[in-house]
Amino acid sequence: MVSVGSEHAFFSDLYVLPVIGKKAARLILDTISNLSLAFLDDELDEAVRQIPIAKMEIKVIGNKKDAYGKPKRKLVGNIGDVIVQ
């Protein structure tokens, strides 16, 4: 699962809070926390049904190529939406 507006490094509050602001960071951290606890309690399927889910959709937001030769992209959705892969 991926939370829209986050990056892999955002699975620690050390990286989330200063980068995207307190309100958005709190939403992402709460979602990660709730899903993690649900997984540990073997209730992940139920928890996923109770959160905003987004389709995997990527939007190109620039022409400059990254290290892999692709233009800059971002996930489409609202901060805190979860994409289930």
N, CA, C and O of each residue as an XYZ file, in Angstrom:
340
protein
N       0.836     -1.170      0.000
C       0.000      0.000      0.000
C       0.882      1.234      0.000
O       1.971      1.250      0.574
N       0.385      2.256     -0.653
C       1.083      3.534     -0.730
C       0.092      4.614     -0.357
O      -1.070      4.547     -0.756
N       0.515      5.587      0.382
C      -0.339      6.722      0.721
C       0.004      7.874     -0.214
O       1.163      8.271     -0.326
N      -1.023      8.409     -0.888
C      -0.804      9.518     -1.814
C      -0.207     10.691     -1.058
O      -0.668     11.040      0.029
N       0.816     11.293     -1.634
C       1.493     12.417     -1.007
C       2.697     12.004     -0.189
O       3.410     12.854      0.345
N       2.931     10.706     -0.086
C       4.074     10.253      0.693
C       5.120      9.645     -0.226
O       4.882      9.448     -1.418
N       6.261      9.357      0.333
C       7.325      8.643     -0.352
C       7.753      7.514      0.561
O       7.328      7.448      1.714
N       8.593      6.622      0.050
C       9.017      5.498      0.884
C       9.652      5.985      2.180
O       9.460      5.371      3.229
N      10.401      7.072      2.123
C      11.058      7.595      3.324
C      10.055      8.133      4.335
O      10.415      8.351      5.492
N       8.800      8.353      3.929
C       7.799      8.938      4.809
C       7.228      7.946      5.809
O       6.317      8.303      6.557
N       7.716      6.736      5.853
C       7.193      5.795      6.816
C       7.889      5.941      8.161
O       7.922      5.010      8.966
N       8.439      7.117      8.386
C       8.968      7.516      9.679
C       8.596      8.980      9.878
O       8.725      9.771      8.945
N       8.143      9.357     11.055
C       7.756     10.753     11.283
C       8.940     11.706     11.161
O       8.746     12.908     10.981
N      10.151     11.193     11.255
C      11.325     12.034     11.092
C      11.307     12.744      9.736
O      11.705     13.905      9.642
N      10.854     12.066      8.703
C      10.848     12.632      7.361
C       9.533     13.321      7.014
O       9.543     14.283      6.246
N       8.427     12.878      7.538
C       7.117     13.403      7.153
C       6.870     14.801      7.696
O       6.526     15.703      6.932
N       7.033     14.997      8.970
C       6.577     16.231      9.607
C       7.197     17.503      9.039
O       6.453     18.441      8.756
N       8.506     17.592      8.855
C       9.036     18.860      8.357
C       8.802     19.089      6.866
O       8.908     20.222      6.398
N       8.490     18.051      6.124
C       8.423     18.170      4.665
C       7.060     18.621      4.161
O       7.000     19.482      3.283
N       5.975     18.084      4.673
C       4.677     18.360      4.067
C       3.691     19.086      4.977
O       2.544     19.294      4.581
N       4.082     19.463      6.133
C       3.186     20.205      7.023
C       2.487     19.292      8.019
O       2.283     18.104      7.771
N       2.130     19.878      9.147
C       1.593     19.088     10.254
C       0.275     18.399      9.939
O       0.108     17.223     10.261
N      -0.670     19.106      9.312
C      -1.990     18.511      9.068
C      -1.894     17.315      8.124
O      -2.443     16.250      8.408
N      -1.200     17.491      7.006
C      -1.055     16.398      6.046
C      -0.216     15.274      6.635
O      -0.523     14.098      6.444
N       0.834     15.635      7.348
C       1.696     14.620      7.956
C       0.917     13.790      8.970
O       1.070     12.570      9.020
N       0.094     14.433      9.767
C      -0.711     13.726     10.772
C      -1.658     12.735     10.098
O      -1.827     11.611     10.571
N      -2.278     13.157      8.988
C      -3.189     12.282      8.264
C      -2.453     11.045      7.743
O      -2.942      9.923      7.881
N      -1.283     11.254      7.150
C      -0.502     10.134      6.626
C      -0.037      9.221      7.762
O      -0.135      7.999      7.652
N       0.462      9.799      8.839
C       0.930      8.984      9.973
C      -0.213      8.207     10.619
O      -0.038      7.049     11.000
N      -1.377      8.836     10.745
C      -2.531      8.136     11.320
C      -2.936      6.950     10.446
O      -3.245      5.873     10.953
N      -2.931      7.157      9.132
C      -3.286      6.079      8.208
C      -2.286      4.935      8.318
O      -2.677      3.771      8.413
N      -1.005      5.262      8.305
C       0.031      4.232      8.420
C      -0.098      3.487      9.746
O      -0.004      2.260      9.787
N      -0.311      4.226     10.822
C      -0.449      3.622     12.142
C      -1.659      2.693     12.208
O      -1.552      1.559     12.676
N      -2.804      3.173     11.741
C      -4.030      2.367     11.776
C      -3.889      1.090     10.956
O      -4.312      0.020     11.393
N      -3.297      1.200      9.774
C      -3.128      0.018      8.930
C      -2.110     -0.950      9.526
O      -2.286     -2.166      9.447
N      -1.050     -0.414     10.119
C      -0.043     -1.276     10.742
C      -0.637     -2.050     11.909
O      -0.407     -3.252     12.040
N      -1.395     -1.371     12.752
C      -2.016     -2.051     13.897
C      -3.054     -3.069     13.431
O      -3.164     -4.153     14.004
N      -3.810     -2.726     12.398
C      -4.799     -3.667     11.865
C      -4.104     -4.915     11.319
O      -4.594     -6.030     11.496
N      -2.970     -4.724     10.660
C      -2.209     -5.873     10.163
C      -1.773     -6.769     11.314
O      -1.919     -7.990     11.245
N      -1.242     -6.170     12.366
C      -0.782     -6.949     13.511
C      -1.931     -7.660     14.224
O      -1.743     -8.733     14.798
N      -3.121     -7.058     14.185
C      -4.302     -7.654     14.816
C      -5.063     -8.587     13.856
O      -6.140     -9.079     14.190
N      -4.497     -8.825     12.664
C      -5.127     -9.664     11.642
C      -6.503     -9.115     11.238
O      -7.442     -9.880     11.019
N      -6.611     -7.791     11.142
C      -7.858     -7.123     10.759
C      -7.635     -6.153      9.599
O      -8.364     -5.172      9.454
N      -6.627     -6.432      8.777
C      -6.260     -5.507      7.707
C      -7.359     -5.343      6.667
O      -7.614     -4.226      6.218
N      -8.015     -6.430      6.274
C      -9.077     -6.328      5.261
C     -10.175     -5.367      5.709
O     -10.644     -4.549      4.918
N     -10.581     -5.461      6.959
C     -11.617     -4.563      7.498
C     -11.121     -3.124      7.539
O     -11.867     -2.207      7.197
N      -9.886     -2.915      7.948
C      -9.324     -1.564      8.036
C      -9.241     -0.912      6.667
O      -9.504      0.283      6.533
N      -8.882     -1.679      5.656
C      -8.768     -1.134      4.294
C     -10.131     -0.684      3.779
O     -10.218      0.284      3.024
N     -11.193     -1.376      4.180
C     -12.545     -0.988      3.739
C     -13.001      0.336      4.364
O     -13.975      0.929      3.900
N     -12.318      0.801      5.398
C     -12.744      2.001      6.112
C     -11.907      3.244      5.795
O     -12.079      4.279      6.439
N     -11.015      3.158      4.821
C     -10.149      4.291      4.492
C     -10.347      4.697      3.034
O     -10.815      3.893      2.227
N      -9.990      5.949      2.685
C     -10.108      6.374      1.288
C      -9.101      5.637      0.408
O      -7.900      5.634      0.681
N      -9.608      5.020     -0.642
C      -8.778      4.261     -1.578
C      -8.753      5.010     -2.913
O      -9.774      5.537     -3.355
N      -7.586      5.053     -3.545
C      -7.443      5.676     -4.865
C      -6.914      4.636     -5.844
O      -6.205      3.706     -5.460
N      -7.273      4.807     -7.125
C      -6.715      3.954     -8.167
C      -5.264      4.346     -8.384
O      -4.880      5.488     -8.130
N      -4.465      3.413     -8.846
C      -3.073      3.707     -9.184
C      -3.089      4.518    -10.478
O      -3.313      3.977    -11.561
N      -2.853      5.797    -10.351
C      -2.827      6.697    -11.498
C      -1.651      7.648    -11.308
O      -1.505      8.265    -10.253
N      -0.827      7.761    -12.320
C       0.370      8.597    -12.253
C       0.245      9.742    -13.241
O      -0.142      9.551    -14.393
N       0.580     10.942    -12.768
C       0.521     12.138    -13.595
C       1.953     12.634    -13.823
O       2.734     12.765    -12.880
N       2.282     12.905    -15.087
C       3.589     13.482    -15.411
C       3.524     14.964    -15.072
O       2.617     15.662    -15.524
N       4.488     15.457    -14.271
C       4.441     16.856    -13.842
C       5.656     17.663    -14.286
O       5.873     18.781    -13.817
N       6.432     17.101    -15.176
C       7.594     17.847    -15.643
C       8.225     17.192    -16.856
O       7.910     16.052    -17.196
N       9.114     17.921    -17.501
C       9.815     17.399    -18.666
C      11.232     16.951    -18.331
O      11.819     16.135    -19.041
N      11.777     17.493    -17.239
C      13.140     17.168    -16.844
C      13.222     15.693    -16.443
O      12.397     15.203    -15.672
N      14.211     15.004    -16.968
C      14.369     13.572    -16.718
C      15.007     13.324    -15.343
O      15.860     14.087    -14.891
N      14.573     12.240    -14.695
C      15.194     11.850    -13.434
C      16.395     10.952    -13.719
O      16.799     10.807    -14.873
N      16.961     10.355    -12.688
C      18.149      9.508    -12.836
C      17.890      8.280    -13.703
O      18.827      7.670    -14.219
N      16.608      7.916    -13.863
C      16.251      6.749    -14.660
C      15.810      7.123    -16.071
O      15.373      6.263    -16.835
N      15.924      8.410    -16.421
C      15.566      8.866    -17.753
C      14.087      9.108    -17.961
O      13.637      9.215    -19.102
N      13.317      9.199    -16.883
C      11.872      9.423    -16.978
C      11.535     10.814    -16.456
O      12.240     11.333    -15.591
N      10.464     11.430    -16.969
C      10.062     12.742    -16.446
C       9.527     12.615    -15.019
O       9.116     11.533    -14.598
N       9.534     13.719    -14.283
C       9.030     13.713    -12.903
C       7.543     13.373    -12.929
O       6.785     13.861    -13.767
N       7.150     12.517    -11.982
C       5.766     12.061    -11.911
C       5.275     12.118    -10.470
O       6.076     12.209     -9.539
N       3.969     12.064    -10.291
C       3.404     11.963     -8.948
C       2.116     11.169     -9.008
O       1.488     11.058    -10.060
N       1.731     10.623     -7.876
C       0.481      9.874     -7.789
C      -0.692     10.844     -7.764
O      -0.619     11.901     -7.137
N      -1.770     10.482     -8.446
C      -2.978     11.298     -8.465
C      -3.853     10.886     -7.284
O      -4.049      9.697     -7.031
N      -4.372     11.873     -6.568
C      -5.245     11.602     -5.436
C      -5.072     12.685     -4.378
O      -4.331     13.650     -4.563
N      -5.758     12.503     -3.294
C      -5.673     13.428     -2.168
C      -4.676     12.894     -1.157
O      -4.495     11.682     -1.033
N      -4.031     13.793     -0.437
C      -3.097     13.364      0.607
C      -3.845     12.488      1.606
O      -4.900     12.859      2.121
N      -3.276     11.329      1.863
C      -3.892     10.391      2.788
C      -4.655      9.281      2.101
O      -4.931      8.258      2.727
N      -5.017      9.448      0.799
C      -5.636      8.339      0.063
C      -4.636      7.202     -0.006
O      -3.429      7.435     -0.058
N      -5.124      5.992     -0.007
C      -4.261      4.820     -0.040
C      -4.473      4.077     -1.350
O      -5.602      3.888     -1.802
N      -3.367      3.661     -1.947
C      -3.420      2.851     -3.161
C      -3.044      1.440     -2.753
O      -1.936      1.204     -2.271
N      -3.957      0.505     -2.942
C      -3.715     -0.898     -2.597
C      -3.192     -1.582     -3.842
O      -3.856     -1.597     -4.878
N      -2.002     -2.148     -3.740
C      -1.397     -2.816     -4.900
C      -1.539     -4.306     -4.791
O      -1.089     -5.035     -5.675
